[in-house]
Amino acid sequence: IIQKENDMNTIADKRRKQIIECIRKLQDIQSPDSGAFQNEISTASSMIQKLMDNYSISWNDIHNHEAAKQEKEMSKAFSSEYSDYEHKSIKNWHWKLSRIIRRITHTNSYSSWNNRMVFFGNKDNAEIASSLYALWAQNIASMAEKALKDHKKEMLRQFGDKKNFFSSLPRDLQPRYYRDSWIQGCFAGMNKNIEEQENKREAVISEGIVLYNKEVDVAFEKLMSGFGAKKVGMKSSSGFSSIAFEDGLKTGSSIRIGSKPLSSGQKLLTV
């Protein structure tokens, strides 16, 4: 008897979901973009009210059904994608880069046991994020090294080669502080660009994107709790060069990460 009652409840629940799906399709007819005639819209409205009355379905039931459906679809779509860039150790600026990548790809990130940055979110977005990270981790490291070499050459040109030459320079000009400060400036410029782009998009950001970002955050927290992960502490540099920061800022202000597609087949998620 209990099994029979459970079977009956399952059938009733399935039928109720089918009715709600039918109501949702009728709602689409009411949409201004449906192209339906006025008599079709009126008929759809009457049918919606009739179904809701006959099956005791409320608007809250419809909303909860849609929310559960979206959550199920999104949970299937989430994925962790490992970046191909393998670090000897993950540094402060690597996390700053991952934050920028996360902002433009609607993902989250964490580090793996083998010092790789991992991006979590919609599978397509996470794949793009991991590719962008590998590309720009190499690019920024190379640009910082080149900027440091150019700075050293310029210091030698201006002041000449002397014993303990570089350590005798004012702190703002010392090469040992230059690279880290240049990278800080570079990220300051990149973040400024990202904020400007976000401000331009703010007026047209859909509610779907906001809900999607929340879903990613919730799923990511569950993933992290399963790992027993700890938050990463950020250590600041022991020295700072304002000249290097300004040089990096100029370069960072000209960088547009993700402004062009990586390939014809890759697209960011749009909800």
KAPE-V585662 format. One record per residue. N is the residue number from 1. RES is the residue in one letter. PSI is psi in whole degrees, 0 to 359 (none if undefined). Layout:
n,res,psi
N,RES,PSI
N,RES,PSI
//
This chain:
n,res,psi
1,I,316
2,I,318
3,Q,320
4,K,319
5,E,319
6,N,319
7,D,319
8,M,319
9,N,321
10,T,317
11,I,317
12,A,319
13,D,319
14,K,317
15,R,319
16,R,318
17,K,322
18,Q,320
19,I,318
20,I,320
21,E,321
22,C,318
23,I,319
24,R,321
25,K,323
26,L,326
27,Q,325
28,D,326
29,I,329
30,Q,346
31,S,141
32,P,336
33,D,358
34,S,333
35,G,10
36,A,153
37,F,165
38,Q,321
39,N,329
40,E,320
41,I,318
42,S,319
43,T,318
44,A,319
45,S,318
46,S,319
47,M,321
48,I,311
49,Q,322
50,K,315
51,L,319
52,M,321
53,D,315
54,N,327
55,Y,12
56,S,49
57,I,130
58,S,167
59,W,330
60,N,323
61,D,319
62,I,317
63,H,315
64,N,323
65,H,316
66,E,319
67,A,317
68,A,322
69,K,315
70,Q,319
71,E,320
72,K,317
73,E,318
74,M,323
75,S,328
76,K,331
77,A,342
78,F,145
79,S,152
80,S,124
81,E,125
82,Y,134
83,S,146
84,D,346
85,Y,116
86,E,121
87,H,151
88,K,320
89,S,144
90,I,124
91,K,173
92,N,313
93,W,336
94,H,321
95,W,324
96,K,319
97,L,318
98,S,325
99,R,318
100,I,315
101,I,319
102,R,319
103,R,321
104,I,349
105,T,2
106,H,51
107,T,178
108,N,170
109,S,156
110,Y,169
111,S,146
112,S,173
113,W,334
114,N,27
115,N,46
116,R,144
117,M,134
118,V,134
119,F,137
120,F,133
121,G,201
122,N,136
123,K,313
124,D,315
125,N,318
126,A,323
127,E,316
128,I,318
129,A,316
130,S,324
131,S,318
132,L,319
133,Y,312
134,A,319
135,L,311
136,W,336
137,A,319
138,Q,316
139,N,313
140,I,319
141,A,317
142,S,317
143,M,321
144,A,319
145,E,319
146,K,317
147,A,321
148,L,316
149,K,316
150,D,321
151,H,315
152,K,316
153,K,319
154,E,322
155,M,319
156,L,322
157,R,319
158,Q,319
159,F,350
160,G,161
161,D,119
162,K,169
163,K,134
164,N,38
165,F,305
166,F,321
167,S,342
168,S,350
169,L,156
170,P,151
171,R,320
172,D,339
173,L,353
174,Q,129
175,P,331
176,R,339
177,Y,350
178,Y,311
179,R,309
180,D,320
181,S,324
182,W,317
183,I,320
184,Q,315
185,G,320
186,C,314
187,F,328
188,A,317
189,G,318
190,M,318
191,N,324
192,K,319
193,N,316
194,I,317
195,E,320
196,E,318
197,Q,319
198,E,322
199,N,324
200,K,326
201,R,344
202,E,322
203,A,339
204,V,5
205,I,126
206,S,159
207,E,330
208,G,319
209,I,319
210,V,315
211,L,320
212,Y,314
213,N,321
214,K,320
215,E,320
216,V,315
217,D,317
218,V,313
219,A,324
220,F,320
221,E,321
222,K,319
223,L,314
224,M,322
225,S,328
226,G,326
227,F,341
228,G,34
229,A,152
230,K,152
231,K,144
232,V,130
233,G,138
234,M,124
235,K,134
236,S,159
237,S,151
238,S,341
239,G,163
240,F,139
241,S,115
242,S,328
243,I,315
244,A,320
245,F,314
246,E,321
247,D,317
248,G,323
249,L,319
250,K,316
251,T,313
252,G,328
253,S,342
254,S,357
255,I,133
256,R,85
257,I,131
258,G,11
259,S,340
260,K,145
261,P,147
262,L,324
263,S,168
264,S,338
265,G,355
266,Q,129
267,K,147
268,L,150
269,L,132
270,T,129
271,V,none
//
